[in-house]
Amino acid sequence: MKAVRFSAFGGPEVLEIVDLPDPRPGPGQVRIAVRAAGANASDWKKRQGLMDEELPQTMGYEAAGVVDELGDGVMDVAVGDPVFGFCEQGAAQAELAVLSHYAPIPPSLGFARAAALPAALETATRALDQLGVGDGGTLLINGASGVVGSAAVQLAVVRGARVIGTAGPANHDYLRTLGAEPVTYGEGLTDRVRALAPDGVGLALDVAGSGVLPELIELAGGPANVVTIADFVGAQRHGVLFSRGDTGRAVHVIAEIGDLIEAGHFTPPAVRTFALTEVAEAHRAGEAGHVREKIVLLVG
């Protein structure tokens, strides 16, 4: 099969399309003929050597496609079913991929938008679970208009939380459509949030990593009420939980999201697509930071 791989750390130019052996599913897993695979900021970090040291490395942890082989014990899907989910081997950007956690693609979605969901959903849900977001509380989300932030907004609203979200003025109307009350980030954030919530907020989630943890801690009443997914150094400095996959993954959301989408309670992000062979260009677009849409690679 064709797959994305790199054999040296560096810029997007190190990415190659290579021939690799076809993977086989283990017990409880399915193999899919990949139609679309998500690309994330972790991909650029991985390629730069900031995550894993071994070489060579394949790419991609989320994909959507058609089941073409079942592992032992799989009874909930059949060959030919369209599914999306997680590739724990980190090899989803390929013609074939093994999914360890998967669910049927919601009827209203195509492959590209389904492939855009798993990583953002899991990241947002994990952070909300760790914060204990539930009915009746007020949650402040710093960086609410991006792919993960917008997922967190919608999932928190579904849980019954009041959500205040930071974003640039151009994205305020977008946040309102998701159910959040927008505020502009930057100097004076604390005062703007207190204008909406005079007593502060109960919980805060930092998605943007923009150095605002002290303000979030003040607004939320202490570091125990704040989680960041983007500021590892700041989390250590201020005693805030840094949420990461090895602290327990919230894969349960994959099976739950379809009903929310079909009921109109969750809108997947817009996507910007590239062919698998354009993976280097996709990395350049993602690293430039000018793409609000989720980047997705199309296969076949």
Buried (B, 14 or more C-beta within 10 A) or exposed (E): BBBBBBEEBEEBEBBBBBEBEEBEBEEBBBBBBBBBBBBBBBBBEBBBBEEEEEEEBBBBBBBBBBBBBBBEEBEBBEEEBBBBBBBBBBBBBBBBBBBBBBBBBBEEBBBBBBBBBBBBBBBBBBBBBBBEBBEEBBBBBBBBBBBBBBBBBBBBBBBEBBBBBBBEEEBBEBBEEBBBBBBBBEEEBBEBBBEBBEEBBBBBBBBBBBEBBBBBBBBBBEBEBBBBBBBEEBBEEBEBBBBEBEEEBBBEBBBBBBEBBEEEBBBBBEBBBBEBEBBBBBBBBBBEEEBBEBBBBBBE
